[in-house]
Amino acid sequence: MSEELDMENMQPAAAVNYSEDAIQTLDWKEHIRRRPGMYIGKLGDGTNSDDGIYVLLKEVLDNAIDEYMMGFGRQIEITIDETSVEVRDHGRGVPLGKVVDVVSKMNTGGKYDSKAFKKSVGLNGVGLKAVNALSTEFEIISTRDGEFKRAVFAYGELKQESPLEPSDAPNGTLIRFTPDPSIFRDYKYRDEFIEPLLKNYTFLNTGLTIVYNGRKFHSRNGLLDLLRENMTKEPLYPIIHLQGEDIEIAITHANQYGEEYYSFVNGQHTTQGGTHLSAFKEAVSRTLKDFFGRNFEYSDIRNGIIAAVAVKVEEPVFESQTKTKLGSRDMGPEGPTIAKFVGDFIKKELDNYLHRNLDVADVILKKVQESERDRKAMSGITKKAREKAKQVSLHNKKLLDCRVHLNDTKGDDALKLASSIFITEGDSAAGSITKIRDVATQAVFSLRGKPLNTFGVTQKVLYENDEFNLLQAALNIEEGIDGLRYNNVIIATDADVDGMHIRLLMITFFLQFFPDLIKKGHVYVLQTPLFRVRNKKTAKRTGSRNKAAADDTVYCYTDEERIAAINRLGANAEITRFKGLGEISPEEFRTFIGPDMRVDRVTLRKDDAVAELLEFYMGKNTMDRQTFIIDNLVVEDDKDIAIEA
């Protein structure tokens, strides 16, 4: 590739201007604000659990949790409205002479030389500084031994600092902040993501009470409570709960496909696992295999397993700034390897438990044998199906791939998190998305008509069905979701009855065979507009694709949005009802799958009664559903506003 040249001096243009003046040193807060992804991962608007506003909340909470772990303060109070946060702990309080420094000077903290704090997540002295720099308002008040100190910031700039004043309040630190809406566009804190985060804190810190907007969260049984909270099927045997110094585990099996894990390091939820989870899976498999004295496959032992593991590691090393995957090999500078530590604990404690509870061991044995029989019965079918999946040209017929996948060992973490696959209905919708997608991160898989209703079918039927066989291969989830090639699996169907039906069929497939894909937050439904309302005069004068007309074109996702747009544009409003994705032009689609893409996350909780819902809505009780529809049918008058042609 040739460089652009400065024609007068015949030098590369970049070299002409490259002088001392081109070298910049950014202020700490300016660097954070220019490169927020380096400090908090993705930004987002709060519609996903890993969006930046929740990372900011967690950075503040981690400091409060560290105080509890040191033995100071058994309660944390949190108040959150849609846009602002207040956290008050009852720890020792920040030393009053350092209140300003700890939130505004990089690499400043109290954990570098403390042995007790070595098993903390935040060791780099960055967290609170990032929260400060990325907030329009940030306030810290530290109360300590009858005195308090207050400091107020805006965008990381100190605006007000109080002198030491007397106080009769209990010791502790209070932090208030409001994330900057220019960075976190249209953001809003959502209970559906905050509550699981707070519950995990209590599961990992038994005895701690968190009061969130008046509601109390508390756990007496640690990871045992965590599994009870998250399991969506009944356990086959009582949960095995084992604890030791720096390690806690909980294990059971259920009648479900795949493996389901919850892993933590020093209180950090490592959603992508890491060395501790790999060691845990290996050790559980080996211990059960040795206990039964059978040459079982590890996959048969772990099929249907639901487990949690939490370890405390000195000076943990994570594979990304967002700390979702542990990279450490050792428990600490002077400790054993993580694999040996976890392996030795499980070999001793799990083996002892099984010898004392032979009835539980019998249930596990029957489950493993059942998985083994099913696998052997399926071996010929799966082999044939996989060969067929390889023979079919996925890249030409069903799958238009992207360049970044989750199971790559190289590449940008932010791109991996952004990697998505759109599951579309029909070639026309796939064609529109394909023409304007981001080829680096967005893939497209095209369904052929309505897929099979997989409720109640066996894996044999699944592999014999071309559509789902090829989809499994495209996602790389046949052996579980560890090899998932896309972080976001987005169902993109028409917003009509047929499109809704296809959504249900796809969600049923994931619920039946890959529930962990939903539990881990990977499955979404794409929202697409029902109407386009535009100024017909402007459209005719400038052309519908002209950027000048953009402000006069509104895409409406609900009837309420449509009516508001009509009222704004008045008699010049021209309304188009989109009947399907194939009717939306590629240029218009750019709006719907770009940075402002609207998606609904598919969630799965214990109290959703999934088995009963699937039985009723996707089972063979056609007459019951028909009666239900008739009894609940609501007919409304057409209240559309008439507009002159």
MIKOLNU-881568 format. One record per residue (C-alpha): residue number from 1; x, y, z. Coordinates in steps of 0.02 Angstrom, whole numbers, padded with zeros to 5 digits. Layout:
     k       c1       c2       c3
   NUM        X        Y        Z
...
//
This chain:
     k       c1       c2       c3
     1    00000    00000    00000
     2    00077    00168   -00051
     3    00084    00312    00072
     4    00007    00482    00040
     5    00149    00600   -00011
     6    00181    00784    00021
     7    00208    00832   -00163
     8    00319    00983   -00127
     9    00449    00890   -00020
    10    00414    00715   -00088
    11    00398    00646    00089
    12    00257    00549    00171
    13    00130    00678    00230
    14    00125    00604    00405
    15    00313    00628    00424
    16    00304    00815    00384
    17    00197    00851    00539
    18    00281    00726    00655
    19    00373    00837    00780
    20    00383    00863    00968
    21    00213    00950    00958
    22    00135    00789    00896
    23    00180    00698    01057
    24    00044    00716    01189
    25    00033    00670    01372
    26   -00147    00649    01423
    27   -00210    00695    01595
    28   -00270    00539    01691
    29   -00455    00583    01678
    30   -00440    00633    01495
    31   -00360    00465    01454
    32   -00502    00372    01541
    33   -00634    00476    01452
    34   -00552    00453    01281
    35   -00522    00266    01305
    36   -00657    00207    01427
    37   -00657    00032    01351
    38   -00481    00004    01420
    39   -00548    00025    01596
    40   -00727   -00037    01597
    41   -00749   -00141    01438
    42   -00901   -00103    01332
    43   -01007    00052    01360
    44   -01190    00013    01322
    45   -01350    00088    01388
    46   -01391   -00034    01528
    47   -01487   -00160    01424
    48   -01351   -00292    01450
    49   -01278   -00356    01613
    50   -01100   -00317    01559
    51   -01133   -00137    01507
    52   -01017   -00007    01579
    53   -01137    00071    01702
    54   -01143   -00093    01799
    55   -00953   -00103    01797
    56   -00949    00070    01878
    57   -01070    00010    02012
    58   -00964   -00144    02040
    59   -00803   -00045    02058
    60   -00880    00050    02203
    61   -00957   -00105    02281
    62   -00794   -00203    02273
    63   -00714   -00079    02393
    64   -00859   -00097    02514
    65   -00848   -00287    02502
    66   -00661   -00281    02538
    67   -00699   -00191    02700
    68   -00822   -00328    02748
    69   -00693   -00461    02706
    70   -00571   -00373    02822
    71   -00700   -00388    02961
    72   -00773   -00212    02960
    73   -00957   -00177    02928
    74   -01090   -00310    02902
    75   -01210   -00204    02800
    76   -01202   -00103    02639
    77   -01341    00016    02587
    78   -01370    00051    02403
    79   -01491    00175    02327
    80   -01511    00180    02137
    81   -01634    00272    02028
    82   -01629    00256    01839
    83   -01474    00364    01819
    84   -01385    00390    01987
    85   -01305    00280    02120
    86   -01270    00296    02306
    87   -01170    00166    02403
    88   -01139    00177    02592
    89   -01032    00047    02681
    90   -00993    00031    02867
    91   -00810   -00007    02853
    92   -00666    00092    02926
    93   -00687    00240    02809
    94   -00553    00304    02691
    95   -00411    00389    02789
    96   -00470    00569    02793
    97   -00309    00644    02728
    98   -00319    00536    02571
    99   -00502    00555    02523
   100   -00463    00660    02369
   101   -00312    00557    02316
   102   -00397    00387    02316
   103   -00525    00444    02187
   104   -00419    00560    02081
   105   -00238    00498    02076
   106   -00199    00347    01969
   107   -00110    00200    02049
   108   -00162    00259    02222
   109   -00239    00134    02343
   110   -00220    00042    02506
   111   -00201   -00135    02441
   112   -00026   -00144    02370
   113    00067   -00197    02527
   114   -00074   -00276    02627
   115   -00066   -00467    02638
   116   -00252   -00474    02676
   117   -00296   -00372    02523
   118   -00192   -00484    02409
   119   -00350   -00588    02384
   120   -00446   -00440    02317
   121   -00493   -00407    02136
   122   -00451   -00222    02129
   123   -00263   -00210    02155
   124   -00217   -00079    02026
   125   -00286    00078    02107
   126   -00390    00120    01953
   127   -00572    00076    01990
   128   -00638    00228    02084
   129   -00538    00344    01972
   130   -00628    00273    01820
   131   -00797    00298    01904
   132   -00750    00477    01946
   133   -00687    00522    01772
   134   -00840    00446    01685
   135   -00968    00535    01795
   136   -01047    00706    01778
   137   -01059    00711    01968
   138   -00955    00613    02093
   139   -00958    00637    02282
   140   -00862    00546    02418
   141   -00890    00565    02605
   142   -00779    00470    02727
   143   -00825    00460    02911
   144   -00692    00401    03031
   145   -00680    00410    03221
   146   -00799    00557    03246
   147   -00744    00661    03096
   148   -00789    00667    02911
   149   -00715    00732    02750
   150   -00813    00771    02590
   151   -00756    00800    02411
   152   -00859    00835    02255
   153   -00802    00811    02074
   154   -00871    00837    01899
   155   -00797    00738    01754
   156   -00649    00698    01869
   157   -00615    00882    01910
   158   -00616    00927    02096
   159   -00752    01057    02124
   160   -00770    01061    02313
   161   -00668    00997    02460
   162   -00727    01019    02638
   163   -00615    01035    02790
   164   -00622    00902    02925
   165   -00784    00920    03023
   166   -00855    00829    03175
   167   -00983    00691    03145
   168   -01086    00573    03252
   169   -01117    00455    03105
   170   -01043    00279    03108
   171   -00879    00246    03019
   172   -00885    00208    02835
   173   -00879    00279    02659
   174   -01020    00351    02555
   175   -01004    00372    02367
   176   -01130    00452    02250
   177   -01108    00462    02062
   178   -01203    00495    01902
   179   -01130    00416    01744
   180   -01099    00536    01601
   181   -01243    00520    01475
   182   -01131    00582    01335
   183   -01029    00421    01357
   184   -01168    00303    01411
   185   -01303    00360    01289
   186   -01484    00347    01346
   187   -01431    00234    01489
   188   -01542    00169    01628
   189   -01504    00055    01776
   190   -01614   -00100    01776
   191   -01662   -00209    01924
   192   -01651   -00367    01818
   193   -01461   -00348    01811
   194   -01429   -00264    01978
   195   -01518   -00393    02087
   196   -01419   -00546    02024
   197   -01258   -00448    02050
   198   -01304   -00407    02230
   199   -01364   -00583    02266
   200   -01197   -00652    02205
   201   -01107   -00536    02327
   202   -01209   -00607    02472
   203   -01186   -00788    02413
   204   -00998   -00761    02413
   205   -00995   -00667    02579
   206   -01109   -00761    02699
   207   -01167   -00649    02840
   208   -01163   -00491    02735
   209   -01325   -00394    02715
   210   -01353   -00281    02565
   211   -01500   -00162    02571
   212   -01548   -00107    02396
   213   -01685    00025    02380
   214   -01760   -00042    02541
   215   -01749   -00228    02496
   216   -01632   -00340    02594
   217   -01519   -00474    02520
   218   -01433   -00599    02635
   219   -01366   -00776    02622
   220   -01328   -00905    02758
   221   -01272   -01049    02646
   222   -01160   -00972    02513
   223   -01148   -01067    02349
   224   -01283   -01187    02406
   225   -01403   -01039    02403
   226   -01332   -00984    02235
   227   -01373   -01149    02151
   228   -01546   -01153    02229
   229   -01576   -00978    02162
   230   -01518   -01014    01985
   231   -01572   -01193    01950
   232   -01723   -01206    01836
   233   -01744   -01395    01856
   234   -01754   -01500    02013
   235   -01590   -01580    02069
   236   -01576   -01769    02056
   237   -01496   -01774    02230
   238   -01464   -01648    02371
   239   -01335   -01518    02322
   240   -01160   -01567    02379
   241   -01088   -01416    02469
   242   -00904   -01420    02519
   243   -00797   -01282    02594
   244   -00613   -01261    02633
   245   -00487   -01123    02655
   246   -00492   -01014    02498
   247   -00614   -01131    02408
   248   -00800   -01171    02407
   249   -00895   -01285    02288
   250   -01074   -01341    02259
   251   -01123   -01484    02141
   252   -01278   -01577    02084
   253   -01352   -01652    01925
   254   -01522   -01625    01843
   255   -01615   -01702    01697
   256   -01554   -01576    01570
   257   -01430   -01571    01427
   258   -01258   -01497    01437
   259   -01160   -01424    01582
   260   -01199   -01271    01688
   261   -01066   -01182    01791
   262   -01049   -01027    01900
   263   -00869   -00980    01939
   264   -00794   -00843    02048
   265   -00623   -00777    02095
   266   -00607   -00663    02247
   267   -00791   -00621    02230
   268   -00777   -00581    02044
   269   -00902   -00675    01934
   270   -00791   -00751    01799
   271   -00926   -00778    01669
   272   -00799   -00845    01544
   273   -00718   -00962    01670
   274   -00531   -00981    01665
   275   -00397   -01087    01746
   276   -00497   -01117    01907
   277   -00651   -01180    01814
   278   -00547   -01292    01700
   279   -00463   -01366    01854
   280   -00631   -01391    01937
   281   -00708   -01483    01789
   282   -00556   -01594    01770
   283   -00549   -01635    01956
   284   -00735   -01676    01973
   285   -00729   -01789    01820
   286   -00573   -01880    01877
   287   -00634   -01901    02057
   288   -00802   -01975    02004
   289   -00720   -02088    01877
   290   -00598   -02154    02008
   291   -00736   -02173    02139
   292   -00843   -02281    02026
   293   -00694   -02375    01956
   294   -00767   -02368    01782
   295   -00689   -02305    01622
   296   -00822   -02171    01598
   297   -00803   -02029    01473
   298   -00786   -01861    01559
   299   -00927   -01793    01451
   300   -01045   -01928    01519
   301   -00996   -01888    01698
   302   -01029   -01703    01674
   303   -01186   -01712    01567
   304   -01326   -01627    01664
   305   -01207   -01560    01797
   306   -01247   -01396    01884
   307   -01104   -01330    01989
   308   -01023   -01177    02066
   309   -00843   -01147    02119
   310   -00767   -00999    02210
   311   -00582   -00979    02248
   312   -00475   -00844    02326
   313   -00312   -00813    02235
   314   -00170   -00697    02283
   315   -00140   -00560    02154
   316   -00254   -00636    02020
   317   -00215   -00607    01837
   318   -00364   -00593    01720
   319   -00364   -00606    01532
   320   -00454   -00441    01507
   321   -00488   -00278    01600
   322   -00668   -00333    01632
   323   -00602   -00482    01734
   324   -00721   -00612    01664
   325   -00588   -00747    01636
   326   -00449   -00797    01755
   327   -00277   -00819    01678
   328   -00176   -00856    01837
   329   -00089   -01024    01846
   330   -00042   -01014    02031
   331   -00137   -00978    02192
   332   -00007   -00846    02232
   333    00179   -00808    02219
   334    00219   -00941    02349
   335    00068   -01053    02330
   336    00029   -01213    02232
   337   -00039   -01212    02056
   338   -00226   -01183    02044
   339   -00246   -01353    01961
   340   -00160   -01442    02107
   341   -00250   -01341    02241
   342   -00423   -01369    02168
   343   -00385   -01549    02120
   344   -00320   -01599    02292
   345   -00470   -01520    02380
   346   -00598   -01606    02269
   347   -00509   -01774    02269
   348   -00512   -01778    02460
   349   -00676   -01692    02504
   350   -00788   -01755    02363
   351   -00723   -01933    02380
   352   -00754   -01928    02569
   353   -00930   -01860    02541
   354   -00976   -01999    02420
   355   -00912   -02134    02537
   356   -01020   -02060    02675
   357   -01172   -02037    02563
   358   -01186   -02195    02457
   359   -01367   -02157    02411
   360   -01309   -01997    02324
   361   -01168   -02094    02239
   362   -01296   -02219    02171
   363   -01400   -02078    02094
   364   -01246   -02004    02012
   365   -01195   -02174    01945
   366   -01366   -02202    01866
   367   -01361   -02029    01787
   368   -01187   -02059    01714
   369   -01237   -02230    01647
   370   -01393   -02155    01567
   371   -01287   -02021    01483
   372   -01166   -02155    01422
   373   -01307   -02258    01346
   374   -01381   -02107    01260
   375   -01212   -02055    01190
   376   -01174   -02228    01122
   377   -01348   -02241    01045
   378   -01320   -02072    00963
   379   -01141   -02099    00908
   380   -01183   -02160    00733
   381   -01315   -02027    00707
   382   -01207   -01883    00768
   383   -01060   -01940    00664
   384   -01168   -01945    00509
   385   -01245   -01776    00550
   386   -01076   -01695    00577
   387   -01011   -01764    00414
   388   -01164   -01694    00327
   389   -01137   -01525    00409
   390   -00959   -01523    00342
   391   -01014   -01576    00168
   392   -01145   -01439    00155
   393   -01062   -01276    00107
   394   -01114   -01176    00260
   395   -01027   -01020    00201
   396   -01122   -01017    00037
   397   -01295   -01082    00081
   398   -01338   -01059    00264
   399   -01204   -00960    00354
   400   -01122   -00797    00305
   401   -00984   -00789    00434
   402   -00888   -00647    00516
   403   -00704   -00632    00555
   404   -00706   -00637    00744
   405   -00762   -00783    00851
   406   -00765   -00813    01038
   407   -00659   -00969    01031
   408   -00515   -00880    00943
   409   -00362   -00864    01053
   410   -00306   -00704    00968
   411   -00392   -00541    00930
   412   -00472   -00394    01014
   413   -00576   -00434    01169
   414   -00699   -00295    01128
   415   -00728   -00369    00954
   416   -00756   -00541    01027
   417   -00886   -00472    01147
   418   -00969   -00384    01000
   419   -00974   -00539    00889
   420   -01153   -00582    00841
   421   -01250   -00701    00731
   422   -01421   -00654    00662
   423   -01539   -00802    00640
   424   -01659   -00743    00506
   425   -01811   -00813    00417
   426   -01795   -00825    00229
   427   -01669   -00765    00102
   428   -01742   -00590    00079
   429   -01717   -00538    00260
   430   -01546   -00620    00263
   431   -01501   -00527    00105
   432   -01543   -00356    00177
   433   -01444   -00387    00336
   434   -01298   -00463    00240
   435   -01274   -00311    00129
   436   -01247   -00188    00271
   437   -01187   -00294    00418
   438   -01018   -00265    00500
   439   -00921   -00408    00421
   440   -00793   -00404    00562
   441   -00918   -00448    00699
   442   -01089   -00492    00624
   443   -01134   -00659    00545
   444   -01300   -00714    00468
   445   -01384   -00886    00472
   446   -01537   -00905    00360
   447   -01680   -01020    00411
   448   -01784   -01106    00279
   449   -01964   -01078    00331
   450   -02027   -01127    00503
   451   -01908   -01239    00600
   452   -01959   -01397    00692
   453   -02049   -01386    00859
   454   -01917   -01470    00968
   455   -02021   -01483    01126
   456   -02019   -01662    01185
   457   -01906   -01727    01046
   458   -01744   -01821    01075
   459   -01570   -01773    01022
   460   -01586   -01905    00885
   461   -01724   -01804    00802
   462   -01622   -01646    00825
   463   -01472   -01716    00730
   464   -01583   -01786    00593
   465   -01658   -01614    00563
   466   -01550   -01522    00436
   467   -01596   -01349    00500
   468   -01545   -01378    00681
   469   -01400   -01490    00638
   470   -01323   -01353    00532
   471   -01363   -01219    00662
   472   -01276   -01318    00798
   473   -01124   -01334    00686
   474   -01126   -01149    00645
   475   -01133   -01101    00830
   476   -01008   -01238    00876
   477   -01111   -01291    01028
   478   -01134   -01477    00998
   479   -01013   -01515    01140
   480   -01076   -01373    01250
   481   -01064   -01184    01246
   482   -00879   -01171    01290
   483   -00842   -01168    01103
   484   -00978   -01040    01061
   485   -00918   -00940    00911
   486   -01027   -00786    00939
   487   -01058   -00690    01099
   488   -01231   -00635    01044
   489   -01357   -00752    00962
   490   -01493   -00638    00892
   491   -01659   -00705    00828
   492   -01715   -00587    00688
   493   -01891   -00624    00627
   494   -02039   -00528    00560
   495   -02150   -00440    00687
   496   -02305   -00533    00626
   497   -02389   -00693    00687
   498   -02276   -00807    00585
   499   -02122   -00714    00643
   500   -02177   -00729    00825
   501   -02205   -00915    00800
   502   -02029   -00938    00731
   503   -01960   -00843    00882
   504   -02050   -00963    00998
   505   -01986   -01114    00903
   506   -01807   -01051    00912
   507   -01819   -01009    01098
   508   -01895   -01181    01130
   509   -01745   -01260    01044
   510   -01622   -01165    01155
   511   -01722   -01198    01313
   512   -01733   -01384    01278
   513   -01556   -01421    01226
   514   -01446   -01272    01272
   515   -01524   -01185    01423
   516   -01354   -01122    01479
   517   -01344   -01018    01320
   518   -01494   -00920    01385
   519   -01439   -00919    01567
   520   -01271   -00846    01519
   521   -01358   -00704    01426
   522   -01310   -00748    01247
   523   -01484   -00756    01166
   524   -01578   -00601    01107
   525   -01728   -00555    01000
   526   -01702   -00413    00875
   527   -01830   -00274    00882
   528   -01874   -00208    00711
   529   -01992   -00063    00675
   530   -02174   -00090    00633
   531   -02195    00078    00545
   532   -02099    00212    00455
   533   -02173    00386    00471
   534   -02094    00521    00364
   535   -02128    00693    00293
   536   -02191    00655    00119
   537   -02147    00828    00052
   538   -01967    00815    00109
   539   -01956    00636    00047
   540   -02015    00682   -00127
   541   -01902    00834   -00137
   542   -01740    00758   -00072
   543   -01764    00573   -00102
   544   -01800    00447    00033
   545   -01617    00402    00056
   546   -01550    00578    00069
   547   -01472    00617    00238
   548   -01556    00787    00237
   549   -01722    00700    00262
   550   -01663    00595    00409
   551   -01742    00709    00541
   552   -01908    00695    00449
   553   -01909    00506    00454
   554   -01959    00412    00612
   555   -01954    00224    00634
   556   -02087    00169    00756
   557   -02082    00009    00858
   558   -02253    00031    00941
   559   -02421    00110    00902
   560   -02383    00243    01031
   561   -02224    00294    00940
   562   -02319    00295    00775
   563   -02455    00411    00841
   564   -02325    00527    00918
   565   -02233    00537    00750
   566   -02395    00573    00656
   567   -02441    00710    00777
   568   -02268    00789    00755
   569   -02270    00785    00565
   570   -02453    00828    00547
   571   -02538    00822    00378
   572   -02374    00787    00288
   573   -02352    00620    00375
   574   -02332    00471    00259
   575   -02349    00302    00346
   576   -02275    00137    00290
   577   -02319   -00024    00381
   578   -02175   -00148    00371
   579   -02249   -00322    00346
   580   -02082   -00411    00353
   581   -01895   -00389    00365
   582   -01878   -00422    00178
   583   -01973   -00259    00143
   584   -01845   -00154    00236
   585   -01709   -00089    00121
   586   -01527   -00125    00163
   587   -01494    00060    00192
   588   -01636    00068    00318
   589   -01578   -00093    00400
   590   -01414   -00006    00439
   591   -01508    00089    00575
   592   -01580   -00067    00654
   593   -01423   -00174    00672
   594   -01296   -00036    00704
   595   -01243    00048    00867
   596   -01424    00093    00909
   597   -01488   -00084    00882
   598   -01634   -00130    00995
   599   -01634   -00306    01065
   600   -01727   -00396    01202
   601   -01625   -00519    01303
   602   -01705   -00690    01329
   603   -01694   -00730    01514
   604   -01720   -00889    01614
   605   -01756   -00892    01800
   606   -01809   -01025    01923
   607   -01981   -00949    01951
   608   -02020   -00943    01765
   609   -02095   -01121    01773
   610   -02018   -01156    01602
   611   -02067   -01340    01596
   612   -02250   -01298    01625
   613   -02247   -01153    01501
   614   -02170   -01260    01364
   615   -02291   -01402    01398
   616   -02440   -01286    01379
   617   -02384   -01176    01234
   618   -02276   -01297    01134
   619   -02350   -01467    01182
   620   -02485   -01570    01099
   621   -02631   -01497    01197
   622   -02700   -01404    01046
   623   -02878   -01393    01110
   624   -02823   -01318    01276
   625   -02727   -01182    01187
   626   -02873   -01148    01070
   627   -02990   -01127    01219
   628   -02863   -01014    01304
   629   -02850   -00902    01150
   630   -03039   -00889    01132
   631   -03063   -00849    01317
   632   -02928   -00714    01314
   633   -02960   -00638    01143
   634   -02974   -00448    01148
   635   -03041   -00355    00996
   636   -03005   -00170    00990
   637   -03075   -00038    00875
   638   -02958    00030    00743
   639   -02904    00198    00812
   640   -02781    00244    00675
   641   -02771    00427    00633
   642   -02828    00460    00455
   643   -02703    00555    00350
   644   -02739    00630    00180
   645   -02648    00545    00037
//
